[in-house]
Amino acid sequence: MGNGSLFQQSLLEDHYHPRFVAYYFKQWHVFTMPFHCHDATEIMYMISGRATIEIEFAPNRTERIVLKKGEFVLLDSNVPHRLVVDAQSPCRMLNVEFTFQRQSSPLPSIKQLADEDPALLELLSVPSQYLVQRDPDEVYHTLKSLVLELDHEDTGDRPMVRLLFAQLLIRIARLRREAMSGISQDAERYVKKSIMFMQHNYDRDIQVKDIAGAVNLHPGYLQRIFRRQTGQTLMEYLTMHRMEKAKMLLLHTDIPVSDIADYVGINSRQYFHVLFKKHTQSTPISFRKTVDTHRWNLSGKDNLSPS
């Protein structure tokens, strides 16, 4: 099987089992790895120390994860990433890389495991480029046992390897579920605080980092939970709120159209016109004229006396 993604639909439709590509312990000192990706899912477990994992989503757009002792990251296949270790904090890691192959076996396949375990089914059904999790030692002991078992020659298809891998996946899935249920209320609270901040500061030139700073969260993490909760990015919500305020000002005040942009925190009048037309299919001037015409018509009807 060519694709090593953990989130391919075929894992839930047919009988696949793991095929291990690499597994090793490694002590890292000062080191910066070039960005790379591979056709395998990878688990990087931090045994001691700390390091930075940089994930590249697009040219010039990366996200940094500081991985600390007792944490691990699960990276899906073909996700560009690199490891950065600085001089002040050497680290020791345990890495496992695996793909999947369709195969009949008396032992449960990924599909059969997911059919029996709701947390695993949930994990495999929600594609993600990476997952970072703190471990209460359960994952490490299973991962270490798996690697030691793999070190025995020609054990890749032996029952113990398959069983340990099944245990590993289920433990990761359940940790994820526990973390998600634990942070859902926190996420909702942070989203509400972010919305309140934007509603109170839409007239200023604010950016994602300003909103994140106001709620004391990392910008990348806040972006993720905000989009998950609202279906919008922070800037999409802020722009929508600004356009609603602009419509209100055009409708209910005599503020010159040329000044409305300043009232809603947009420094460029030209950009404001572009955004307003995108959201209302009308220019600010046309919107106000339409409203004024509507008012005049209503006023004229009110003043008509019966003949």
C-alpha positions as CSV (number, residue, x, y, z in Angstrom):
1,M,0.0,0.0,0.0
2,G,1.5,3.3,-1.1
3,N,-0.2,5.7,1.4
4,G,0.8,5.7,5.0
5,S,-1.8,8.1,6.2
6,L,-3.7,7.3,9.4
7,F,-6.8,9.0,8.1
8,Q,-7.4,7.3,4.8
9,Q,-11.0,6.0,4.4
10,S,-9.8,2.5,3.2
11,L,-8.6,1.7,6.8
12,L,-12.3,1.8,7.8
13,E,-13.5,-0.2,4.8
14,D,-11.1,-3.1,4.4
15,H,-8.7,-5.1,6.6
16,Y,-5.3,-3.3,7.0
17,H,-2.4,-3.9,9.4
18,P,0.7,-1.9,10.2
19,R,4.0,-2.1,8.4
20,F,6.9,-0.6,10.3
21,V,9.3,1.6,8.4
22,A,11.6,2.9,11.1
23,Y,11.9,2.8,14.9
24,Y,14.7,4.1,17.1
25,F,15.8,5.9,20.3
26,K,17.9,9.0,19.6
27,Q,19.7,11.6,21.8
28,W,19.7,15.0,20.1
29,H,22.0,17.9,20.8
30,V,22.3,21.1,18.8
31,F,20.6,20.3,15.6
32,T,18.3,21.8,12.9
33,M,16.8,19.4,10.5
34,P,15.7,20.5,7.0
35,F,12.0,20.4,6.2
36,H,11.1,17.0,4.9
37,C,8.1,14.6,4.7
38,H,7.7,10.9,4.2
39,D,5.0,8.4,3.2
40,A,4.5,7.2,6.7
41,T,2.8,8.2,9.9
42,E,5.3,9.1,12.6
43,I,5.1,9.2,16.4
44,M,7.8,11.3,18.1
45,Y,7.9,10.8,21.8
46,M,9.9,13.2,24.1
47,I,11.7,11.0,26.8
48,S,13.7,13.9,28.2
49,G,14.5,17.5,27.5
50,R,12.6,19.5,24.9
51,A,12.7,20.4,21.3
52,T,10.7,22.4,18.7
53,I,8.8,20.7,15.9
54,E,8.1,23.1,13.0
55,I,5.3,22.1,10.6
56,E,5.0,23.7,7.2
57,F,1.5,24.2,5.9
58,A,2.4,26.4,3.0
59,P,5.4,28.4,1.8
60,N,6.2,31.0,4.5
61,R,3.5,29.6,6.8
62,T,4.7,27.3,9.6
63,E,3.5,26.3,13.0
64,R,5.9,25.7,15.9
65,I,5.3,23.1,18.6
66,V,7.5,22.9,21.7
67,L,7.5,19.3,22.6
68,K,8.4,18.7,26.3
69,K,9.2,15.6,28.4
70,G,6.3,13.3,28.6
71,E,4.6,14.6,25.4
72,F,4.4,13.1,22.0
73,V,3.3,14.3,18.5
74,L,1.6,12.1,15.9
75,L,2.4,13.4,12.4
76,D,0.4,12.2,9.5
77,S,2.1,11.1,6.3
78,N,3.4,13.7,3.8
79,V,3.3,16.6,6.2
80,P,6.4,18.7,5.8
81,H,8.1,19.1,9.2
82,R,11.5,19.5,10.9
83,L,13.1,19.1,14.3
84,V,15.0,22.0,15.9
85,V,17.1,21.3,19.1
86,D,18.9,24.2,20.7
87,A,22.1,24.2,22.8
88,Q,20.4,24.9,26.1
89,S,18.0,21.9,25.9
90,P,19.3,18.6,24.4
91,C,16.7,15.9,24.3
92,R,16.1,12.2,23.9
93,M,13.3,10.9,21.7
94,L,11.7,7.7,20.7
95,N,10.5,7.6,17.1
96,V,8.3,5.1,15.2
97,E,7.2,5.4,11.6
98,F,4.6,3.1,10.0
99,T,2.4,2.7,7.0
100,F,-0.4,0.2,6.3
101,Q,-0.9,-2.9,4.2
102,R,-4.0,-4.8,3.3
103,Q,-3.7,-8.3,4.7
104,S,-5.8,-11.1,6.1
105,S,-4.9,-12.1,9.6
106,P,-6.5,-13.9,12.6
107,L,-5.7,-10.7,14.6
108,P,-8.0,-7.7,14.5
109,S,-7.4,-5.3,11.6
110,I,-7.6,-1.5,12.1
111,K,-11.2,-1.6,10.8
112,Q,-12.2,-4.2,13.4
113,L,-10.5,-2.3,16.2
114,A,-12.3,0.9,15.2
115,D,-15.7,-1.0,15.0
116,E,-15.2,-2.0,18.6
117,D,-13.7,1.2,20.1
118,P,-15.6,4.5,19.6
119,A,-12.6,6.6,20.5
120,L,-10.5,5.0,17.8
121,L,-13.2,5.3,15.2
122,E,-13.5,9.0,16.1
123,L,-9.7,9.5,15.8
124,L,-9.5,7.9,12.4
125,S,-12.6,9.7,11.1
126,V,-11.3,13.2,11.8
127,P,-8.3,14.0,9.6
128,S,-5.6,16.0,11.2
129,Q,-2.1,16.9,10.1
130,Y,-0.8,16.4,13.6
131,L,-1.8,15.6,17.1
132,V,0.1,16.7,20.2
133,Q,-0.7,14.9,23.5
134,R,0.6,14.7,27.1
135,D,1.1,11.2,28.2
136,P,0.5,9.8,31.7
137,D,3.2,7.1,30.8
138,E,0.7,4.7,29.2
139,V,1.7,5.5,25.6
140,Y,5.4,5.5,26.4
141,H,5.4,2.0,28.0
142,T,3.4,0.6,25.1
143,L,5.6,2.4,22.5
144,K,8.8,1.2,24.2
145,S,7.5,-2.4,24.4
146,L,6.6,-2.2,20.7
147,V,10.0,-1.0,19.7
148,L,11.8,-3.6,21.8
149,E,9.6,-6.3,20.2
150,L,10.4,-5.0,16.7
151,D,14.1,-5.2,17.6
152,H,13.8,-9.0,17.5
153,E,14.7,-10.2,14.1
154,D,11.7,-11.0,11.7
155,T,9.1,-10.1,14.3
156,G,7.3,-7.5,12.2
157,D,4.3,-9.8,11.6
158,R,4.3,-11.6,14.9
159,P,1.2,-11.4,17.1
160,M,2.8,-9.4,19.9
161,V,3.8,-6.6,17.5
162,R,0.2,-6.4,16.2
163,L,-1.3,-6.5,19.6
164,L,1.0,-3.8,21.0
165,F,0.3,-1.6,18.0
166,A,-3.4,-2.0,18.5
167,Q,-3.0,-1.1,22.2
168,L,-0.9,1.9,21.2
169,L,-3.6,3.3,18.8
170,I,-6.4,2.8,21.2
171,R,-4.5,4.5,24.1
172,I,-3.7,7.5,21.8
173,A,-7.4,7.7,20.7
174,R,-8.6,7.6,24.3
175,L,-6.2,10.2,25.4
176,R,-7.3,12.4,22.6
177,R,-11.0,11.9,23.5
178,E,-10.3,12.7,27.2
179,A,-8.4,15.8,26.2
180,M,-11.1,17.0,23.8
181,S,-13.8,16.5,26.4
182,G,-11.7,18.3,29.0
183,I,-11.0,21.3,26.8
184,S,-14.3,21.7,25.1
185,Q,-15.7,24.0,27.8
186,D,-12.4,25.9,28.0
187,A,-12.4,26.3,24.2
188,E,-15.9,27.7,24.3
189,R,-14.9,30.1,27.0
190,Y,-11.8,31.3,25.1
191,V,-13.9,31.7,21.9
192,K,-16.5,33.9,23.8
193,K,-13.7,36.0,25.3
194,S,-12.2,36.4,21.8
195,I,-15.5,37.5,20.4
196,M,-16.0,40.0,23.2
197,F,-12.5,41.4,22.6
198,M,-13.2,41.9,18.9
199,Q,-16.6,43.5,19.6
200,H,-15.0,45.9,21.9
201,N,-12.0,46.7,19.7
202,Y,-13.3,46.4,16.1
203,D,-12.6,50.1,15.6
204,R,-8.8,49.5,16.1
205,D,-6.3,47.9,13.8
206,I,-6.1,44.5,15.6
207,Q,-4.5,41.3,14.4
208,V,-4.7,37.6,15.5
209,K,-1.7,38.1,17.8
210,D,-3.6,40.9,19.6
211,I,-6.7,38.8,20.1
212,A,-4.6,35.8,21.3
213,G,-2.7,38.0,23.7
214,A,-5.9,39.3,25.2
215,V,-7.1,35.8,26.0
216,N,-3.6,34.4,26.9
217,L,-3.4,31.7,24.2
218,H,-1.0,30.8,21.4
219,P,-2.3,32.4,18.2
220,G,-2.2,29.1,16.3
221,Y,-4.1,27.2,19.0
222,L,-6.7,30.0,19.3
223,Q,-7.2,29.9,15.5
224,R,-7.8,26.2,15.6
225,I,-10.4,26.2,18.4
226,F,-12.1,29.3,17.1
227,R,-12.6,27.8,13.7
228,R,-13.7,24.5,15.2
229,Q,-16.3,26.3,17.4
230,T,-17.6,28.9,14.9
231,G,-16.7,27.6,11.4
232,Q,-14.9,30.9,10.8
233,T,-11.4,32.2,11.2
234,L,-10.8,35.1,13.7
235,M,-10.3,37.6,10.8
236,E,-13.4,36.4,9.0
237,Y,-15.5,36.9,12.1
238,L,-13.9,40.4,12.7
239,T,-14.5,41.4,9.2
240,M,-18.1,40.3,9.3
241,H,-18.6,42.2,12.6
242,R,-17.1,45.3,11.0
243,M,-19.3,45.1,8.0
244,E,-22.4,44.9,10.2
245,K,-21.3,48.0,12.1
246,A,-20.6,49.8,8.8
247,K,-24.2,49.0,7.6
248,M,-25.6,50.3,10.9
249,L,-23.6,53.5,10.6
250,L,-24.7,54.0,7.0
251,L,-28.3,53.3,7.9
252,H,-28.7,55.3,11.1
253,T,-26.1,58.1,11.0
254,D,-25.1,61.0,8.8
255,I,-21.4,60.2,9.1
256,P,-19.8,60.8,5.6
257,V,-19.3,57.6,3.7
258,S,-15.6,58.5,3.3
259,D,-15.2,58.3,7.1
260,I,-17.0,55.1,7.8
261,A,-13.8,53.0,7.3
262,D,-12.1,54.8,10.2
263,Y,-15.1,54.0,12.4
264,V,-14.8,50.3,11.8
265,G,-11.0,50.0,12.2
266,I,-10.0,49.7,8.5
267,N,-7.2,52.1,7.5
268,S,-7.7,51.9,3.8
269,R,-10.9,53.4,2.3
270,Q,-10.3,51.5,-0.9
271,Y,-10.0,48.2,1.0
272,F,-13.1,49.0,3.0
273,H,-15.1,49.5,-0.2
274,V,-13.9,46.1,-1.5
275,L,-14.8,44.3,1.7
276,F,-18.2,46.0,2.0
277,K,-19.1,45.2,-1.6
278,K,-18.0,41.6,-1.1
279,H,-20.3,41.2,2.0
280,T,-23.3,43.2,0.8
281,Q,-23.1,43.1,-3.0
282,S,-23.3,46.9,-2.9
283,T,-20.9,49.8,-2.5
284,P,-21.2,51.9,0.7
285,I,-22.5,54.8,-1.4
286,S,-25.1,52.7,-3.2
287,F,-26.2,51.1,0.1
288,R,-26.8,54.5,1.7
289,K,-28.6,55.8,-1.4
290,T,-30.9,52.8,-1.4
291,V,-31.7,53.3,2.2
292,D,-32.3,57.0,1.7
293,T,-34.6,56.3,-1.2
294,H,-36.5,53.7,0.9
295,R,-36.9,56.2,3.7
296,W,-38.1,58.9,1.2
297,N,-40.7,56.6,-0.2
298,L,-42.0,55.6,3.2
299,S,-42.1,59.3,4.2
300,G,-43.9,60.2,1.1
301,K,-46.6,57.5,1.6
302,D,-47.0,58.6,5.2
303,N,-47.7,62.2,4.2
304,L,-50.3,61.3,1.5
305,S,-53.8,62.2,2.6
306,P,-56.8,60.3,1.3
307,S,-58.4,62.0,-1.7
